[in-house]
Amino acid sequence: KSTKSQEGEELRERQINLLLKELIKNDKNLPVVLCADLNANPIQNKKGYDPLCYNSIIDKDNLGYQSVYKLANGKEPDYTTWKLREHG
């Protein structure tokens, strides 16, 4: 399980690269829609680690996927969920 930490982000990056480069074969170059809860931020988070998984997915020299949300709205959302937590 990847945690919300630098090590967890590195694990998420390895997992998504393995999934999209090795496990999903796309010999006919068909469009692929990736839907996943990756716990991946598009920007550096409050804990100070970089969004390796997100960057790996959208990097044109790596996987080359695009965010449909960003294409439609010009930027990624500030957040994708809203939770009320007991301690803030």
PyMOL commands that set and color helices and strands:
alter all, ss='L'
color gray80, all
select helices_A, chain A and resi 6-23+52-58+68-73
alter helices_A, ss='H'
color red, helices_A
deselect
rebuild
show_as cartoon
